[in-house]
Amino acid sequence: MQADDILLHDLDDKGILRLTLNDGARRNPLSEAMLTRLGTAFAEAGADPAVRVIILAANGPAFSAGHDLKEMTAGRAGPDRGRAYFTRILGMCSDTMQAIITCPKPVIAEVAGIATAAGCQLVASCDLAVAADTAQFSTPGVHIGLFCSTPMVALSRNVGNKHAMEMLLIGDMTPAARAAEIGLVNRVVSPEALRGTTLEIAGKIAAKSSMTLATGKRAFYAQREMTLGEAYDYATRVMVENMLARDAEEGIGAFIEKRSPQWQDA
């Protein structure tokens, strides 16, 4: 790792990959460079059998303040007033958020500071989120004449409609405890306990069959977009294939025989 790198990587011997946003002096904006690095990191981690679970953390007082507005403003200089640039950068952002969903490895957000606009979207896009009680969340675009439409996609798929609309229409900061109440984060702990709690959860996940986790994550997001009947038909097919996998056979056998399973990740 290089201290001046905007995205740090650290893989431990349990298969827990820690990705750390490292542009803290600028509140970890989702700049073009950061989006590029994140997209590549999730793609590489998804393909790396050594990686079993990913923690997404941040250095500095902010998890992420969202898009780099100075960079976005500079994009207006073109004759189209920035239409092509905005289309490209927002497309990159959407691709990055979807890369988290399509990554076969579970992704846990570890949030110590504020997460606003696309930074809040980043937290909502992760599979799990653990927050310090100092963390705050908001989609404040309405304050500057810009509705947080792309953050809305992730937010509305994690919290109830009225809670999402309250955040989007008012734009106020949501404290960590309230974020847990509405389902934006899983747990709220003290800042001192944040890293340890996240690692504990990651360690439990890393001990599971990566094949099983990848199967389940893919199925979870796929069935959400289906009707009830379609979802059950799809989930039934998934479970049949899962039952035929070596790790399911091993896991069930180990349970019956009262021993620890030996995963093949297959």
Secondary structure, DSSP 8 states (H G I E B T S, - for coil): --TT-SEEEEE-TTSEEEEEE--GGGT----HHHHHHHHHHHHHHHH-TT--EEEEEE-SSEEE--S-HHHHHHGGGSTTTTHHHHHHHHHHHHHHHHHHHH-SS-EEEEE-SEEETHHHHHHHHSSEEEEETT-EEE-GGGGGT---HHHHHHHHTTS-HHHHHHHHHH---EEHHHHHHHTS-SEEE-HHHHHHHHHHHHHHHHTS-HHHHHHHHHHHHHHTTS-HHHHHHHHHHHHHHHHTSHHHHHHHHHHHHTS-------
